[in-house]
Amino acid sequence: MRSDRPLIVSILLLASGLALILGYGTGNAAFNAAYPFSAANLQLAINTTGPAALGGLVLTILGLLVMIWALICAFIGPIQSIRRTDREVVRVEREPAHPREYVARETREFTPKI
């Protein structure tokens, strides 16, 4: 299974969901850096209301589910390719048929003469 398409869809869904939440949100952010890394902190306070909150949450959850699906596809893909290499594929070539020629011959032979 190919995981490139589900991965692209999941990134688009996650980005649009977070863009809705952050774009229509009001709040503040603070970051404090300190030398002992245990004292560094990041504070985010975002308040999003209305359809943007619900739509952003739904899109973000869908993006996470599709991301899990892409991860499963990424693990299953190599296993299926190993299984496929055990079989030998034989391609049979045939000459193409031209039905127009046969129809033209039949119509010439069976046309009534007046």
MMTF fields as JSON, N, C-alpha, C and O atoms, coordinates in Angstrom:
{
  "mmtfVersion": "1.0.0",
  "mmtfProducer": "UNKNOWN",
  "numBonds": 455,
  "numAtoms": 456,
  "numGroups": 114,
  "numChains": 1,
  "numModels": 1,
  "chainsPerModel": [1],
  "groupsPerChain": [114],
  "chainIdList": ["A"],
  "bondAtomList": [4, 2, 8, 6, 12, 10, 16, 14, 20, 18, 24, 22, 28, 26, 32, 30, 36, 34, 40, 38, 44, 42, 48, 46, 52, 50, 56, 54, 60, 58, 64, 62, 68, 66, 72, 70, 76, 74, 80, 78, 84, 82, 88, 86, 92, 90, 96, 94, 100, 98, 104, 102, 108, 106, 112, 110, 116, 114, 120, 118, 124, 122, 128, 126, 132, 130, 136, 134, 140, 138, 144, 142, 148, 146, 152, 150, 156, 154, 160, 158, 164, 162, 168, 166, 172, 170, 176, 174, 180, 178, 184, 182, 188, 186, 192, 190, 196, 194, 200, 198, 204, 202, 208, 206, 212, 210, 216, 214, 220, 218, 224, 222, 228, 226, 232, 230, 236, 234, 240, 238, 244, 242, 248, 246, 252, 250, 256, 254, 260, 258, 264, 262, 268, 266, 272, 270, 276, 274, 280, 278, 284, 282, 288, 286, 292, 290, 296, 294, 300, 298, 304, 302, 308, 306, 312, 310, 316, 314, 320, 318, 324, 322, 328, 326, 332, 330, 336, 334, 340, 338, 344, 342, 348, 346, 352, 350, 356, 354, 360, 358, 364, 362, 368, 366, 372, 370, 376, 374, 380, 378, 384, 382, 388, 386, 392, 390, 396, 394, 400, 398, 404, 402, 408, 406, 412, 410, 416, 414, 420, 418, 424, 422, 428, 426, 432, 430, 436, 434, 440, 438, 444, 442, 448, 446, 452, 450],
  "bondOrderList": [1, 1, 1, 1, 1, 1, 1, 1, 1, 1, 1, 1, 1, 1, 1, 1, 1, 1, 1, 1, 1, 1, 1, 1, 1, 1, 1, 1, 1, 1, 1, 1, 1, 1, 1, 1, 1, 1, 1, 1, 1, 1, 1, 1, 1, 1, 1, 1, 1, 1, 1, 1, 1, 1, 1, 1, 1, 1, 1, 1, 1, 1, 1, 1, 1, 1, 1, 1, 1, 1, 1, 1, 1, 1, 1, 1, 1, 1, 1, 1, 1, 1, 1, 1, 1, 1, 1, 1, 1, 1, 1, 1, 1, 1, 1, 1, 1, 1, 1, 1, 1, 1, 1, 1, 1, 1, 1, 1, 1, 1, 1, 1, 1],
  "groupList": [{"groupName": "MET", "atomNameList": ["N", "CA", "C", "O"], "elementList": ["N", "C", "C", "O"], "formalChargeList": [0, 0, 0, 0], "bondAtomList": [1, 0, 2, 1, 3, 2], "bondOrderList": [1, 1, 2], "singleLetterCode": "M", "chemCompType": "L-PEPTIDE LINKING"}, {"groupName": "ARG", "atomNameList": ["N", "CA", "C", "O"], "elementList": ["N", "C", "C", "O"], "formalChargeList": [0, 0, 0, 0], "bondAtomList": [1, 0, 2, 1, 3, 2], "bondOrderList": [1, 1, 2], "singleLetterCode": "R", "chemCompType": "L-PEPTIDE LINKING"}, {"groupName": "SER", "atomNameList": ["N", "CA", "C", "O"], "elementList": ["N", "C", "C", "O"], "formalChargeList": [0, 0, 0, 0], "bondAtomList": [1, 0, 2, 1, 3, 2], "bondOrderList": [1, 1, 2], "singleLetterCode": "S", "chemCompType": "L-PEPTIDE LINKING"}, {"groupName": "ASP", "atomNameList": ["N", "CA", "C", "O"], "elementList": ["N", "C", "C", "O"], "formalChargeList": [0, 0, 0, 0], "bondAtomList": [1, 0, 2, 1, 3, 2], "bondOrderList": [1, 1, 2], "singleLetterCode": "D", "chemCompType": "L-PEPTIDE LINKING"}, {"groupName": "PRO", "atomNameList": ["N", "CA", "C", "O"], "elementList": ["N", "C", "C", "O"], "formalChargeList": [0, 0, 0, 0], "bondAtomList": [1, 0, 2, 1, 3, 2], "bondOrderList": [1, 1, 2], "singleLetterCode": "P", "chemCompType": "L-PEPTIDE LINKING"}, {"groupName": "LEU", "atomNameList": ["N", "CA", "C", "O"], "elementList": ["N", "C", "C", "O"], "formalChargeList": [0, 0, 0, 0], "bondAtomList": [1, 0, 2, 1, 3, 2], "bondOrderList": [1, 1, 2], "singleLetterCode": "L", "chemCompType": "L-PEPTIDE LINKING"}, {"groupName": "ILE", "atomNameList": ["N", "CA", "C", "O"], "elementList": ["N", "C", "C", "O"], "formalChargeList": [0, 0, 0, 0], "bondAtomList": [1, 0, 2, 1, 3, 2], "bondOrderList": [1, 1, 2], "singleLetterCode": "I", "chemCompType": "L-PEPTIDE LINKING"}, {"groupName": "VAL", "atomNameList": ["N", "CA", "C", "O"], "elementList": ["N", "C", "C", "O"], "formalChargeList": [0, 0, 0, 0], "bondAtomList": [1, 0, 2, 1, 3, 2], "bondOrderList": [1, 1, 2], "singleLetterCode": "V", "chemCompType": "L-PEPTIDE LINKING"}, {"groupName": "ALA", "atomNameList": ["N", "CA", "C", "O"], "elementList": ["N", "C", "C", "O"], "formalChargeList": [0, 0, 0, 0], "bondAtomList": [1, 0, 2, 1, 3, 2], "bondOrderList": [1, 1, 2], "singleLetterCode": "A", "chemCompType": "L-PEPTIDE LINKING"}, {"groupName": "GLY", "atomNameList": ["N", "CA", "C", "O"], "elementList": ["N", "C", "C", "O"], "formalChargeList": [0, 0, 0, 0], "bondAtomList": [1, 0, 2, 1, 3, 2], "bondOrderList": [1, 1, 2], "singleLetterCode": "G", "chemCompType": "PEPTIDE LINKING"}, {"groupName": "TYR", "atomNameList": ["N", "CA", "C", "O"], "elementList": ["N", "C", "C", "O"], "formalChargeList": [0, 0, 0, 0], "bondAtomList": [1, 0, 2, 1, 3, 2], "bondOrderList": [1, 1, 2], "singleLetterCode": "Y", "chemCompType": "L-PEPTIDE LINKING"}, {"groupName": "THR", "atomNameList": ["N", "CA", "C", "O"], "elementList": ["N", "C", "C", "O"], "formalChargeList": [0, 0, 0, 0], "bondAtomList": [1, 0, 2, 1, 3, 2], "bondOrderList": [1, 1, 2], "singleLetterCode": "T", "chemCompType": "L-PEPTIDE LINKING"}, {"groupName": "ASN", "atomNameList": ["N", "CA", "C", "O"], "elementList": ["N", "C", "C", "O"], "formalChargeList": [0, 0, 0, 0], "bondAtomList": [1, 0, 2, 1, 3, 2], "bondOrderList": [1, 1, 2], "singleLetterCode": "N", "chemCompType": "L-PEPTIDE LINKING"}, {"groupName": "PHE", "atomNameList": ["N", "CA", "C", "O"], "elementList": ["N", "C", "C", "O"], "formalChargeList": [0, 0, 0, 0], "bondAtomList": [1, 0, 2, 1, 3, 2], "bondOrderList": [1, 1, 2], "singleLetterCode": "F", "chemCompType": "L-PEPTIDE LINKING"}, {"groupName": "GLN", "atomNameList": ["N", "CA", "C", "O"], "elementList": ["N", "C", "C", "O"], "formalChargeList": [0, 0, 0, 0], "bondAtomList": [1, 0, 2, 1, 3, 2], "bondOrderList": [1, 1, 2], "singleLetterCode": "Q", "chemCompType": "L-PEPTIDE LINKING"}, {"groupName": "TRP", "atomNameList": ["N", "CA", "C", "O"], "elementList": ["N", "C", "C", "O"], "formalChargeList": [0, 0, 0, 0], "bondAtomList": [1, 0, 2, 1, 3, 2], "bondOrderList": [1, 1, 2], "singleLetterCode": "W", "chemCompType": "L-PEPTIDE LINKING"}, {"groupName": "CYS", "atomNameList": ["N", "CA", "C", "O"], "elementList": ["N", "C", "C", "O"], "formalChargeList": [0, 0, 0, 0], "bondAtomList": [1, 0, 2, 1, 3, 2], "bondOrderList": [1, 1, 2], "singleLetterCode": "C", "chemCompType": "L-PEPTIDE LINKING"}, {"groupName": "GLU", "atomNameList": ["N", "CA", "C", "O"], "elementList": ["N", "C", "C", "O"], "formalChargeList": [0, 0, 0, 0], "bondAtomList": [1, 0, 2, 1, 3, 2], "bondOrderList": [1, 1, 2], "singleLetterCode": "E", "chemCompType": "L-PEPTIDE LINKING"}, {"groupName": "HIS", "atomNameList": ["N", "CA", "C", "O"], "elementList": ["N", "C", "C", "O"], "formalChargeList": [0, 0, 0, 0], "bondAtomList": [1, 0, 2, 1, 3, 2], "bondOrderList": [1, 1, 2], "singleLetterCode": "H", "chemCompType": "L-PEPTIDE LINKING"}, {"groupName": "LYS", "atomNameList": ["N", "CA", "C", "O"], "elementList": ["N", "C", "C", "O"], "formalChargeList": [0, 0, 0, 0], "bondAtomList": [1, 0, 2, 1, 3, 2], "bondOrderList": [1, 1, 2], "singleLetterCode": "K", "chemCompType": "L-PEPTIDE LINKING"}],
  "groupTypeList": [0, 1, 2, 3, 1, 4, 5, 6, 7, 2, 6, 5, 5, 5, 8, 2, 9, 5, 8, 5, 6, 5, 9, 10, 9, 11, 9, 12, 8, 8, 13, 12, 8, 8, 10, 4, 13, 2, 8, 8, 12, 5, 14, 5, 8, 6, 12, 11, 11, 9, 4, 8, 8, 5, 9, 9, 5, 7, 5, 11, 6, 5, 9, 5, 5, 7, 0, 6, 15, 8, 5, 6, 16, 8, 13, 6, 9, 4, 6, 14, 2, 6, 1, 1, 11, 3, 1, 17, 7, 7, 1, 7, 17, 1, 17, 4, 8, 18, 4, 1, 17, 10, 7, 8, 1, 17, 11, 1, 17, 13, 11, 4, 19, 6],
  "groupIdList": [1, 2, 3, 4, 5, 6, 7, 8, 9, 10, 11, 12, 13, 14, 15, 16, 17, 18, 19, 20, 21, 22, 23, 24, 25, 26, 27, 28, 29, 30, 31, 32, 33, 34, 35, 36, 37, 38, 39, 40, 41, 42, 43, 44, 45, 46, 47, 48, 49, 50, 51, 52, 53, 54, 55, 56, 57, 58, 59, 60, 61, 62, 63, 64, 65, 66, 67, 68, 69, 70, 71, 72, 73, 74, 75, 76, 77, 78, 79, 80, 81, 82, 83, 84, 85, 86, 87, 88, 89, 90, 91, 92, 93, 94, 95, 96, 97, 98, 99, 100, 101, 102, 103, 104, 105, 106, 107, 108, 109, 110, 111, 112, 113, 114],
  "secStructList": [7, 7, 7, 2, 2, 2, 2, 2, 2, 2, 2, 2, 2, 2, 2, 2, 2, 2, 2, 2, 2, 2, 2, 1, 7, 3, 3, 3, 3, 3, 3, 3, 7, 7, 1, 1, 4, 4, 4, 7, 3, 3, 3, 3, 3, 3, 3, 7, 7, 6, 2, 2, 2, 2, 2, 2, 2, 2, 2, 2, 2, 2, 2, 2, 2, 2, 2, 2, 2, 2, 2, 2, 2, 2, 2, 2, 2, 2, 2, 2, 2, 2, 2, 2, 6, 6, 1, 7, 7, 7, 7, 7, 7, 7, 7, 7, 7, 7, 2, 2, 2, 2, 2, 2, 2, 2, 2, 2, 2, 2, 7, 7, 7, 7],
  "xCoordList": [0.848, 0.0, 0.892, 1.933, 0.477, 1.245, 0.765, -0.438, 1.682, 1.313, 1.465, 1.268, 1.812, 2.045, 0.75, 0.712, -0.301, -1.56, -2.216, -2.628, -2.333, -2.901, -2.063, -2.606, -0.752, 0.094, -0.153, -0.219, -0.291, -0.574, -1.935, -2.08, -2.934, -4.274, -4.249, -4.894, -3.521, -3.468, -2.789, -3.216, -1.744, -1.068, -1.991, -2.033, -2.734, -3.678, -4.79, -5.16, -5.327, -6.383, -5.868, -6.538, -4.706, -4.13, -3.853, -4.146, -3.289, -2.963, -4.225, -4.267, -5.259, -6.486, -7.201, -7.767, -7.196, -7.82, -7.118, -7.765, -5.802, -5.059, -5.131, -5.124, -5.201, -5.34, -6.688, -6.768, -7.746, -9.044, -9.011, -9.503, -8.438, -8.393, -7.555, -7.972, -6.382, -5.489, -5.897, -5.713, -6.443, -6.813, -7.988, -7.991, -8.972, -10.147, -10.054, -11.017, -8.93, -8.772, -8.272, -7.584, -8.626, -8.112, -7.387, -7.806, -6.327, -5.588, -4.206, -3.926, -3.349, -1.986, -1.015, -1.399, 0.241, 1.296, 2.486, 2.781, 3.16, 4.355, 5.374, 5.026, 6.64, 7.724, 8.845, 9.289, 9.29, 10.402, 11.502, 11.288, 12.693, 13.839, 14.741, 14.975, 15.235, 16.112, 17.257, 17.181, 18.34, 19.497, 19.232, 19.47, 18.771, 18.385, 17.101, 16.07, 17.189, 16.073, 14.789, 13.702, 14.894, 13.684, 12.904, 11.721, 13.538, 12.842, 12.231, 11.483, 12.526, 11.952, 10.486, 10.124, 9.649, 8.23, 7.621, 8.119, 6.543, 5.772, 4.319, 3.799, 3.659, 2.258, 1.459, 1.767, 0.437, -0.469, -1.881, -2.32, -2.579, -3.981, -4.771, -4.719, -5.505, -6.259, -7.731, -8.089, -8.573, -10.011, -10.656, -10.646, -11.214, -11.877, -13.341, -13.642, -14.245, -15.667, -16.344, -15.81, -17.516, -18.336, -17.959, -17.354, -18.325, -18.072, -16.587, -16.214, -15.749, -14.309, -13.77, -12.874, -14.3, -13.834, -14.238, -13.421, -15.491, -15.97, -15.33, -14.878, -15.291, -14.683, -13.198, -12.685, -12.506, -11.072, -10.795, -9.848, -11.624, -11.453, -11.726, -10.974, -12.797, -13.132, -12.039, -11.629, -11.564, -10.512, -9.217, -8.518, -8.897, -7.677, -7.785, -6.825, -8.944, -9.124, -9.09, -8.484, -9.738, -9.671, -8.232, -7.813, -7.484, -6.082, -5.259, -4.394, -5.517, -4.798, -5.176, -4.312, -6.451, -6.872, -6.259, -5.823, -6.229, -5.624, -4.115, -3.511, -3.499, -2.061, -1.783, -0.782, -2.649, -2.491, -2.658, -1.924, -3.63, -3.82, -2.576, -2.172, -1.974, -0.75, 0.394, 1.214, 0.451, 1.492, 1.291, 2.255, 0.045, -0.245, 0.104, 0.677, -0.239, 0.102, 1.611, 2.103, 2.344, 3.804, 4.415, 5.448, 3.796, 4.31, 3.878, 4.631, 2.682, 2.171, 2.781, 2.941, 3.124, 3.648, 4.86, 4.843, 5.913, 7.078, 6.777, 7.381, 5.862, 5.519, 4.839, 5.119, 3.938, 3.272, 4.24, 4.1, 5.225, 6.176, 7.078, 7.503, 7.377, 8.16, 7.349, 7.882, 6.072, 5.215, 5.024, 4.911, 4.985, 4.788, 6.003, 5.849, 7.203, 8.401, 8.553, 9.36, 7.817, 7.904, 7.273, 7.659, 6.335, 5.64, 6.282, 6.771, 6.262, 6.801, 5.644, 4.662, 5.767, 4.726, 5.125, 6.222, 4.225, 4.464, 3.506, 2.3, 4.044, 3.22, 3.047, 4.016, 1.822, 1.512, 1.164, 0.275, 1.88, 1.631, 0.702, 0.884, -0.279, -1.179, -1.205, -0.955, -1.516, -1.662, -2.997, -3.999, -3.023, -4.292, -5.277, -4.907, -6.516, -7.567, -8.109, -8.209, -8.452, -9.006, -10.445, -10.691, -11.391, -12.781, -13.352, -14.314, -12.808, -13.341, -13.15, -14.012, -12.021, -11.777, -12.768, -13.294, -13.027, -13.969, -15.379, -16.103, -15.768, -17.093, -17.19, -18.218, -16.134, -16.17, -16.283, -17.016, -15.594, -15.692, -17.085, -17.654, -17.629, -18.963, -20.017, -20.923, -19.914, -20.921, -20.767, -21.766, -19.553, -19.402, -19.952, -20.562, -19.728, -20.183, -21.701, -22.304, -22.316, -23.737, -24.599, -25.784, -24.066, -24.903, -25.733, -25.192, -26.992, -27.827, -27.605, -27.414, -27.633, -27.448, -28.811, -29.68, -28.979, -30.275, -30.223, -31.221],
  "yCoordList": [-1.175, 0.0, 1.235, 1.273, 2.2, 3.437, 4.385, 4.531, 5.016, 5.898, 7.37, 8.224, 7.691, 9.095, 9.904, 11.031, 9.354, 10.107, 10.309, 11.428, 9.251, 9.509, 10.477, 11.234, 10.462, 11.388, 12.828, 13.724, 13.06, 14.41, 14.882, 16.033, 14.009, 14.382, 14.679, 15.628, 13.891, 14.133, 15.453, 16.159, 15.793, 17.073, 18.234, 19.232, 18.108, 19.165, 19.31, 20.428, 18.183, 18.254, 18.834, 19.668, 18.41, 18.948, 20.442, 21.214, 20.837, 22.254, 23.107, 24.188, 22.628, 23.429, 23.472, 24.506, 22.376, 22.373, 23.307, 24.08, 23.233, 24.129, 25.574, 26.485, 25.803, 27.174, 27.76, 28.941, 26.95, 27.438, 27.769, 28.814, 26.885, 27.11, 28.33, 29.174, 28.427, 29.541, 30.836, 31.918, 30.745, 31.945, 32.688, 33.918, 31.958, 32.589, 32.658, 33.043, 32.295, 32.308, 33.645, 34.385, 33.935, 35.118, 34.627, 33.658, 35.285, 34.868, 35.476, 36.435, 34.902, 35.406, 34.238, 33.097, 34.566, 33.564, 34.181, 35.364, 33.376, 33.837, 32.715, 31.541, 33.088, 32.123, 32.703, 33.83, 31.935, 32.344, 31.307, 30.12, 31.779, 30.886, 31.121, 32.257, 30.04, 30.142, 29.154, 28.202, 29.425, 28.547, 27.137, 26.194, 26.932, 25.539, 25.265, 25.901, 24.325, 24.083, 23.731, 23.86, 23.294, 22.977, 24.241, 24.155, 25.409, 26.66, 27.317, 28.286, 26.823, 27.385, 26.966, 25.841, 27.891, 27.547, 28.244, 29.267, 27.67, 28.186, 28.175, 27.148, 29.327, 29.434, 29.897, 30.927, 29.138, 29.485, 29.526, 28.589, 30.602, 30.704, 31.094, 32.242, 30.134, 30.365, 30.108, 29.103, 31.023, 30.885, 31.034, 32.12, 29.949, 29.963, 29.595, 28.614, 30.374, 30.101, 29.953, 30.373, 29.353, 29.255, 28.101, 27.124, 28.224, 27.131, 26.855, 25.729, 27.847, 27.629, 26.667, 25.874, 26.725, 25.817, 24.383, 23.468, 24.187, 22.841, 22.303, 21.159, 23.12, 22.682, 22.409, 21.436, 23.257, 23.039, 21.766, 21.043, 21.485, 20.26, 19.033, 18.06, 19.069, 17.931, 17.702, 16.562, 18.759, 18.607, 18.085, 17.278, 18.542, 18.079, 16.602, 15.851, 16.179, 14.761, 13.896, 12.825, 14.353, 13.611, 13.525, 12.485, 14.609, 14.593, 13.594, 12.92, 13.488, 12.514, 11.083, 10.207, 10.841, 9.497, 9.101, 7.963, 10.037, 9.739, 9.57, 8.788, 10.288, 10.123, 8.719, 8.104, 8.211, 6.843, 5.852, 4.868, 6.115, 5.255, 5.259, 4.211, 6.429, 6.511, 5.747, 5.141, 5.774, 5.025, 3.528, 2.79, 3.075, 1.659, 1.266, 0.202, 2.123, 1.852, 1.796, 0.991, 2.64, 2.644, 1.356, 0.911, 0.751, -0.511, -1.706, -2.671, -1.658, -2.781, -2.822, -3.906, -1.681, -1.614, -2.487, -3.266, -2.399, -3.255, -4.741, -5.578, -5.072, -6.478, -7.03, -8.157, -6.242, -6.697, -6.79, -7.679, -5.883, -5.957, -7.18, -7.733, -7.613, -8.833, -10.042, -10.953, -10.05, -11.162, -11.227, -12.319, -10.087, -10.064, -10.563, -11.097, -10.412, -10.819, -12.333, -12.823, -13.089, -14.538, -15.111, -16.192, -14.421, -14.903, -14.314, -13.184, -15.108, -14.632, -14.175, -14.897, -13.004, -12.448, -12.671, -12.299, -13.28, -13.546, -12.678, -12.676, -11.948, -11.078, -11.714, -12.114, -11.797, -12.41, -11.296, -10.484, -11.271, -10.264, -10.841, -11.977, -10.072, -10.482, -9.394, -8.22, -9.824, -8.835, -8.134, -8.778, -6.838, -6.13, -6.492, -6.621, -6.65, -6.939, -5.624, -4.638, -5.623, -4.429, -4.722, -5.213, -4.436, -4.778, -3.954, -4.39, -2.804, -1.983, -2.674, -2.584, -3.36, -4.069, -5.203, -5.402, -5.951, -7.057, -6.552, -7.152, -5.464, -4.895, -4.406, -4.589, -3.789, -3.286, -4.441, -4.322, -5.553, -6.696, -7.309, -7.66, -7.435, -8.027, -7.155, -7.678, -5.864, -4.994, -5.018, -4.923, -5.141, -5.216, -6.534, -6.567, -7.588, -8.881, -9.042, -9.691, -8.464, -8.67, -7.495, -7.462, -6.547, -5.452, -5.929, -6.485, -5.722, -6.189, -5.314, -4.103, -5.937, -5.216, -4.89, -5.756, -3.672, -3.245, -3.143, -2.797],
  "zCoordList": [0.0, 0.0, 0.0, 0.656, -0.718, -0.786, 0.298, 0.513, 0.965, 2.069, 1.724, 2.589, 0.475, 0.149, 0.097, 0.591, -0.488, -0.574, 0.785, 1.091, 1.632, 2.955, 3.78, 4.585, 3.589, 4.337, 3.9, 4.741, 2.606, 2.111, 2.594, 3.007, 2.547, 3.019, 4.508, 4.954, 5.286, 6.726, 7.05, 7.963, 6.319, 6.562, 6.215, 6.935, 5.113, 4.746, 5.779, 6.138, 6.262, 7.269, 8.582, 9.192, 9.018, 10.252, 10.131, 11.044, 9.004, 8.82, 8.767, 9.355, 8.065, 8.002, 9.336, 9.69, 10.092, 11.406, 12.379, 13.086, 12.411, 13.303, 12.842, 13.67, 11.529, 11.024, 11.437, 11.774, 11.416, 11.881, 13.371, 13.796, 14.14, 15.592, 15.928, 16.72, 15.333, 15.661, 14.963, 15.521, 13.763, 13.016, 13.63, 13.674, 14.097, 14.691, 16.207, 16.871, 16.746, 18.201, 18.716, 18.012, 19.941, 20.636, 21.88, 22.514, 22.215, 23.401, 23.399, 22.679, 24.216, 24.31, 24.434, 24.69, 24.246, 24.351, 25.051, 24.88, 25.834, 26.543, 26.543, 26.668, 26.402, 26.443, 27.278, 27.054, 28.226, 29.077, 28.96, 29.204, 28.579, 28.475, 29.672, 30.082, 30.216, 31.383, 31.207, 30.431, 31.974, 31.835, 32.337, 31.581, 33.521, 33.788, 33.002, 33.222, 32.102, 31.188, 31.921, 31.358, 33.148, 33.901, 34.253, 34.583, 34.191, 34.505, 33.262, 33.396, 32.073, 30.85, 30.746, 31.088, 30.267, 30.13, 28.929, 28.458, 28.45, 27.33, 27.756, 28.192, 27.629, 28.011, 26.808, 26.209, 26.456, 25.369, 25.931, 26.598, 25.661, 26.047, 24.807, 24.366, 24.242, 23.017, 23.31, 23.925, 22.865, 23.038, 21.666, 21.085, 21.151, 19.848, 20.065, 20.745, 19.491, 19.666, 18.31, 17.283, 18.323, 17.12, 16.224, 16.665, 14.947, 13.993, 13.777, 13.449, 13.952, 13.763, 14.814, 14.523, 16.022, 17.077, 16.756, 16.856, 16.373, 16.072, 14.791, 14.759, 13.737, 12.472, 12.623, 12.07, 13.364, 13.576, 14.34, 14.032, 15.342, 16.119, 15.259, 15.313, 14.465, 13.602, 12.559, 12.342, 11.915, 10.901, 11.517, 10.904, 12.721, 13.383, 13.744, 13.569, 14.246, 14.581, 13.323, 13.326, 12.245, 10.976, 10.464, 9.956, 10.597, 10.18, 10.972, 10.411, 12.279, 13.095, 12.71, 12.67, 12.429, 12.02, 10.675, 10.497, 9.74, 8.431, 8.577, 7.843, 9.511, 9.772, 10.316, 9.949, 11.177, 11.678, 10.529, 10.441, 9.646, 8.478, 7.583, 7.078, 7.386, 6.57, 7.226, 6.536, 8.544, 9.254, 9.076, 8.871, 9.153, 8.925, 7.487, 7.256, 6.523, 5.118, 4.922, 4.132, 5.63, 5.501, 6.038, 5.538, 7.048, 7.57, 6.728, 6.602, 6.152, 5.373, 3.975, 3.413, 3.405, 2.046, 1.791, 0.838, 2.592, 2.341, 2.52, 1.849, 3.406, 3.609, 2.366, 1.957, 1.753, 0.549, -0.625, -1.465, -0.701, -1.815, -1.686, -2.7, -0.47, -0.29, -0.737, -1.37, -0.41, -0.79, -2.302, -2.859, -2.97, -4.423, -5.182, -6.281, -4.644, -5.375, -5.433, -6.222, -4.638, -4.682, -5.947, -6.393, -6.513, -7.705, -8.96, -8.965, -10.007, -11.271, -12.154, -12.328, -12.694, -13.54, -14.991, -15.408, -15.754, -17.166, -17.965, -17.716, -18.919, -19.752, -21.118, -21.764, -21.537, -22.828, -23.8, -23.546, -24.92, -25.941, -26.997, -27.434, -27.403, -28.472, -29.525, -29.25, -30.75, -31.808, -31.64, -31.331, -31.836, -31.662, -32.764, -33.931, -32.379, -33.36, -33.889, -33.159, -35.153, -35.786, -36.177, -37.279, -35.311, -35.631, -36.779, -37.412, -37.064, -38.156, -39.512, -40.385, -39.679, -40.939, -41.119, -42.214, -40.047, -40.148, -40.435, -41.229, -39.802, -40.041, -41.478, -42.129, -41.971, -43.352, -44.331, -45.313, -44.11, -45.008, -44.954, -45.988, -43.763, -43.643, -44.319, -44.968, -44.181, -44.796, -46.305, -47.017, -46.815, -48.261, -48.817, -49.886, -48.086, -48.572, -48.483, -49.338, -47.47, -47.244, -47.687, -47.355, -48.41, -48.895, -50.079, -51.034, -50.022, -51.145, -52.387, -52.277, -53.553, -54.795, -55.371, -55.482, -55.724, -56.258, -57.75, -58.381]
}
